Amino acid sequence: MKNKILLLTFSLALVAAACNLFKAPVAAGVIKTVNGGTDWQFSNAVKDVKNGSIGGLSISKLAFDPQNDQVVYAGSYVGGLYKSEDSGETWKNILSKILVYDLAVNPRDPKTIYAAGSYADHGKVIKTTDGGATWQEVYNEASAQNPVRSVVLDPANPTQVVIGLHSGSVIRSGDSGSSWKLLTNFEDRVNRMAWQSSGLFVLLQNKGLAVSTDGGNSFQFRTESLVKDLGSGTSSSISGYSDTFSQFYVDPNIDGLIYLTTSRGPYKTMDGGNTWTFLRLPTKGGTGNARAIIAVPGNSNVVYTSVDATVYKSLDGGNTWQTQQILTGGFVNAFLIDPQKPQIVYGGIYSQ
């Protein structure tokens, strides 16, 4: 009888171990690598909450405190805004209820943060000047179902704030959000924006990348000449094939260098968008619905991009790629590279 009990106990232990080994992948949250992408780990613990996790939250944007790389912010489409003060090891919620699509941290005053998104079916921009202890609404969109999808600050003058809406409206504040002025309406969804010394960049879902060099008073499209070459020997406008644009990265140190993701894959330009090169991925046909993309500041040959749950890394500006599969049911939607230690990279997962 004792032998039977021991055998049953051993069998149950094997079953338990097998269940743990093949447990379901984490749906979303934050991933992190400390060795340049050789391996990735989930980093979702909630501070001071037993078994607390942000692993169920779809991440929209990741950002650093520009003066302290141990402080990381993670915006969520469903859970508000989270803050880590220990390089992503633990997180705490500093803004709830609002669906955060984007966030911007003042480079001169990192306690000032703007969160853009939606609440009660209306686009909102919420601002804190004390690191997230208190918040105030600085923009409320009158029309329903029109979230604020992006927010950026002028790095040379952070009192200049620009937001982009789902409807295509681009709106500027010259006084840190106290008042607003419509710059233009592209009549196409704003996906992402960036503000570098070389200009204000707006990426539209269907129309592509527009750039302003006068603070948003006028814009010029930089993707009109964007072409693809998928081995057919022909080149055609990307918009002619119903492709969509997702995200982009503008190098802050190399004028004219831009990486861009589309539903066919990533592209690269070295001349500000006059000519584009398709970056073939090691996938069937070399294509894939690319999402996030980022390069190492100061070494833009090191590039990360994503297709679904696969992270692609290039050491030669996108000519060749290494791959790493993330065990998740979602897709990699955002990247963030530590400016002081570029081997440390964060990723945000969106749950499908």
C-alpha positions in Angstrom: 0.0 0.0 0.0 2.9 2.4 0.9 4.4 1.8 -2.6 1.1 2.6 -4.3 0.9 5.9 -2.3 4.5 6.8 -3.2 3.8 6.0 -6.8 0.6 8.2 -6.8 2.5 11.1 -5.1 5.3 10.9 -7.7 2.7 10.7 -10.6 0.9 13.8 -9.2 4.2 15.6 -9.0 5.0 14.9 -12.6 1.5 16.1 -13.7 2.0 19.3 -11.7 5.4 19.9 -13.2 4.1 19.3 -16.7 1.3 21.8 -16.1 3.8 24.4 -14.9 6.1 23.7 -17.8 3.3 24.1 -20.4 1.5 27.0 -18.7 -0.2 29.5 -20.9 2.0 32.4 -22.1 1.7 35.8 -20.5 -0.8 37.8 -22.6 0.7 41.3 -22.3 2.7 43.6 -20.1 6.4 44.5 -20.3 9.4 42.5 -21.4 13.0 43.3 -20.8 16.4 42.2 -22.0 19.7 43.1 -20.3 21.9 41.5 -23.0 20.9 43.2 -26.2 18.1 40.8 -27.0 19.8 37.4 -26.5 16.9 36.6 -24.2 13.9 38.4 -22.9 12.1 38.2 -19.6 8.7 39.5 -18.5 8.9 42.3 -15.9 5.3 42.8 -14.7 5.4 42.7 -10.9 3.3 45.4 -9.1 5.0 47.0 -6.2 3.7 46.2 -2.7 0.9 44.0 -4.1 1.3 40.2 -3.5 1.1 38.4 -6.8 0.2 41.7 -8.5 1.0 41.9 -12.2 0.5 44.2 -15.2 0.8 41.1 -17.4 -2.8 41.5 -18.5 -2.4 45.1 -19.7 -1.9 46.0 -23.3 1.1 48.4 -23.5 0.8 51.4 -25.8 4.0 53.4 -25.0 7.2 53.2 -22.9 9.2 56.2 -21.8 12.1 57.1 -19.5 12.6 59.9 -17.0 15.2 61.8 -19.1 17.3 62.4 -16.0 17.0 59.0 -14.4 17.0 55.8 -16.5 15.8 53.7 -13.5 12.5 55.5 -13.8 10.3 54.0 -16.6 6.7 54.8 -17.5 4.4 52.3 -19.2 1.1 53.5 -20.8 -1.7 51.1 -21.1 -4.8 51.0 -23.4 -6.9 49.7 -20.5 -5.0 50.3 -17.2 -3.9 53.9 -17.3 -0.3 54.8 -16.6 2.3 52.9 -14.6 5.6 54.0 -13.2 8.7 51.9 -12.2 11.5 53.3 -10.1 13.7 50.2 -10.2 14.3 49.7 -14.0 11.1 47.8 -14.6 11.4 45.3 -11.7 8.2 46.6 -10.1 5.4 48.9 -11.2 2.8 51.1 -9.5 -0.2 52.8 -11.0 -0.1 56.6 -11.0 -3.0 57.3 -13.3 -6.1 55.1 -13.6 -9.3 55.0 -15.7 -8.0 56.9 -18.8 -7.0 54.7 -21.8 -3.5 55.9 -22.4 -2.4 55.9 -26.1 0.7 57.9 -25.7 2.8 59.9 -23.1 5.5 62.6 -23.1 7.9 63.5 -20.4 9.3 67.0 -20.2 13.1 66.7 -20.9 13.9 69.7 -18.6 11.4 69.0 -15.9 10.8 65.2 -15.7 8.1 65.5 -13.1 5.9 67.1 -15.8 4.2 64.3 -17.8 1.5 64.4 -20.4 -0.8 61.4 -20.9 -2.9 61.3 -24.0 -5.8 59.0 -24.7 -9.5 58.6 -24.0 -11.9 58.6 -21.1 -15.7 58.3 -21.2 -15.5 58.1 -25.0 -13.8 61.4 -25.4 -10.2 62.3 -26.2 -8.2 63.6 -23.3 -4.8 64.9 -22.3 -4.0 64.7 -18.6 -1.0 66.4 -17.1 1.0 66.1 -13.9 3.7 68.5 -12.6 4.6 66.4 -9.5 5.6 63.1 -11.0 2.1 61.6 -11.0 1.0 62.4 -7.4 -1.8 64.7 -8.8 -3.2 65.2 -12.3 -5.2 67.8 -14.2 -7.1 67.7 -17.5 -5.6 70.1 -20.0 -7.5 69.0 -23.1 -11.0 67.6 -23.7 -12.1 66.7 -27.2 -15.7 67.7 -27.8 -16.4 65.0 -30.4 -17.0 61.5 -29.3 -15.0 58.4 -30.3 -12.0 60.6 -31.2 -9.2 59.7 -28.8 -5.9 61.7 -28.6 -3.5 59.2 -30.1 -0.2 61.0 -29.7 1.5 63.8 -27.7 4.9 65.3 -28.2 6.9 68.2 -26.8 9.3 70.5 -28.5 12.7 69.4 -27.1 14.1 73.0 -27.5 11.0 74.5 -25.8 8.9 72.0 -23.9 6.1 74.5 -23.3 5.2 73.8 -26.9 2.9 70.7 -26.9 1.4 69.1 -30.0 -1.3 66.4 -30.0 -2.7 64.2 -32.8 -6.2 62.8 -32.8 -7.9 59.8 -34.3 -9.7 62.1 -36.7 -6.4 63.5 -38.1 -6.5 66.8 -36.3 -3.1 68.1 -35.2 -3.4 70.7 -32.4 -0.7 72.8 -30.7 -0.4 74.5 -27.3 2.2 77.2 -26.8 1.7 77.4 -23.0 2.0 73.9 -21.7 -1.6 73.0 -22.3 -3.4 76.0 -21.1 -4.7 76.9 -24.6 -4.8 75.1 -27.9 -4.9 76.0 -31.6 -5.7 73.7 -34.6 -2.8 73.4 -36.9 -4.3 71.1 -39.6 -6.6 68.2 -40.1 -5.1 65.4 -42.2 -8.4 63.5 -42.3 -6.6 60.3 -41.5 -5.8 58.7 -38.2 -2.7 59.9 -36.4 -0.7 56.9 -35.3 2.5 58.4 -33.9 4.4 61.7 -33.7 7.9 62.7 -32.9 9.6 66.1 -32.4 13.3 66.3 -33.1 15.6 69.2 -33.9 15.1 68.3 -37.6 11.3 68.9 -37.4 7.9 67.8 -36.2 7.0 64.3 -37.6 3.4 63.0 -37.9 2.7 59.4 -39.1 -0.8 58.8 -40.5 -2.2 55.4 -40.8 -2.9 55.5 -44.5 -1.3 58.7 -45.9 2.1 58.1 -44.4 4.7 60.4 -42.9 4.4 64.2 -42.9 7.1 66.6 -41.6 7.0 70.2 -40.5 10.1 72.4 -40.1 8.2 75.4 -38.9 6.6 74.1 -35.7 3.5 72.7 -37.4 2.5 75.7 -39.5 3.0 73.7 -42.7 3.7 70.1 -43.5 5.2 68.1 -46.4 4.8 64.4 -47.0 7.9 62.3 -47.0 6.5 59.0 -48.1 5.2 59.9 -51.6 8.2 58.2 -53.1 8.1 55.2 -50.8 8.4 52.1 -52.9 8.6 48.4 -52.3 10.6 45.8 -54.1 9.4 42.3 -53.1 11.4 40.5 -55.8 8.9 41.1 -58.6 11.2 43.5 -60.3 8.6 46.3 -60.1 8.3 49.3 -57.9 5.0 50.8 -56.9 3.6 53.3 -54.5 3.0 51.6 -51.2 -0.4 53.3 -50.8 -1.5 51.7 -54.0 -1.5 48.3 -52.3 -3.6 49.3 -49.4 -0.7 49.1 -47.0 -0.9 50.9 -43.7 1.7 52.7 -41.7 2.3 51.8 -38.0 5.3 53.4 -36.2 8.6 55.1 -37.0 11.9 56.2 -35.4 13.8 59.4 -36.3 17.4 59.3 -35.3 18.2 62.4 -33.1 21.9 62.4 -34.1 21.9 61.6 -37.8 20.0 64.0 -40.0 17.7 62.3 -42.5 17.8 58.8 -41.0 14.3 57.4 -40.4 13.1 53.9 -39.8 9.4 53.2 -40.6 7.1 50.2 -40.2 4.2 49.2 -42.4 1.9 46.2 -42.8 4.3 44.9 -45.4 7.4 45.3 -43.2 10.0 48.0 -42.3 11.6 50.6 -44.4 14.6 53.0 -44.1 15.6 56.3 -45.5 18.9 58.1 -45.2 17.8 61.3 -46.9 14.8 62.4 -45.0 12.3 60.5 -47.2 13.4 61.3 -50.7 14.2 57.6 -51.2 13.3 54.5 -49.2 14.7 51.1 -48.9 12.6 48.0 -48.0 14.3 46.0 -45.2 13.6 42.4 -46.0 12.9 40.3 -42.9 13.8 36.6 -42.5 10.1 35.6 -43.1 8.3 33.9 -45.9 8.5 36.3 -48.8 10.5 38.7 -46.6 7.4 40.6 -45.5 5.4 40.9 -42.3 3.1 43.2 -40.5 5.8 45.2 -38.7 4.8 47.1 -35.6 7.4 48.7 -33.2 10.8 49.9 -34.4 13.7 51.6 -32.7 17.4 52.1 -33.1 20.2 52.6 -30.5 20.8 56.4 -30.1 24.3 57.1 -31.5 24.5 53.8 -33.2 21.6 53.5 -35.5 22.9 50.4 -37.3 21.5 48.5 -34.2 17.8 48.3 -34.9 14.9 46.4 -33.3 11.6 45.8 -35.0 8.7 43.4 -34.4 6.2 41.2 -36.3 3.6 39.7 -34.0 5.5 38.1 -31.1 8.8 38.0 -32.8 11.6 40.5 -32.1 14.0 41.2 -35.0 17.4 42.7 -34.3 19.9 44.0 -36.9 23.5 45.0 -36.4 24.0 46.4 -39.9 21.1 48.9 -40.3 18.5 46.3 -41.4 20.5 44.3 -44.0 20.5 41.1 -41.9 18.4 40.1 -38.9 18.5 37.9 -35.8 15.2 36.7 -34.4 13.9 36.0 -30.9 10.4 34.6 -30.3 8.5 36.0 -27.2 6.2 33.5 -25.4 3.1 35.7 -25.5 -0.4 35.5 -26.9 -0.1 39.2 -28.0 2.3 41.1 -30.2 5.3 43.4 -29.4 3.9 47.0 -29.7 6.6 49.2 -28.3 10.3 49.4 -27.6 12.5 51.5 -25.4 16.3 51.5 -25.3 18.2 52.6 -22.2 20.3 55.6 -23.4 23.1 54.9 -21.0 23.2 51.1 -21.3 21.9 50.2 -24.8 22.1 46.5 -24.0 19.0 47.0 -21.9 15.9 47.2 -23.9 12.2 47.2 -22.9 9.3 46.0 -24.9 5.6 46.5 -24.5 3.1 43.7 -25.4 -0.4 44.3 -26.8 -2.9 41.6 -26.0 -4.8 40.4 -29.1 
